[in-house]
């Protein structure tokens, strides 16, 4: 799912997915702020995966 991230090359906020694909421009962006994706990954690893609960 794309997030509204800062593209450091253009200086604008744009819709960029977790792989770096810029939805607005139709190209990959390598110099971007992807901290939102890292925060999401950290949150998921902290809470764990609900599928692993074998109660």
N, C-alpha and C positions, 0 to 999 in steps of 0.2 A: 504494500500500500504506500503510495507516494506521500511525502510530507513536504510542507512548505519550508524549504531550507535556503540558507544563504549561499549563493554561488560567489565565491571569492574572486573569480576571474571577471565576472560582469559587475559585481557589487550589488546585485539585485537578489531579492528572495524569489525563488522559483519552485515549482513542483518537481521534486527529485525523489526517485525511489531509492531503496536501500542499496541497490547495485550501482547507483550513480547515474542512472538514465534520467535525463531531463525531459519531462513530458512536454514542456512548453516549446523547447527548441528541437526536440527529436534527435538528441545526441547525448553522448556520455559526458559527464562532468567529473573531473578528477580532483579539482580543488574546491571542496565544498565543506560546509559545516554539517557533519553527520552525527553530532552529539545526541540528537533526539533518538536516533536508532540505537546508539550505545546505551542510553538510559533505559530504553525499552528492553534491550537484551539483559541488562543488569537486573531489572525488575523481575523479568521472567525467571532468571536463574535464582534469584533470592526466594521467590515464592514457590519455585519448583513447577513441575508439570503435574497437573491434576490427574493425568492418565496413569501415573505410577502408583496411585493409592490403591492398595489391595486389602481393604479392610474387610 
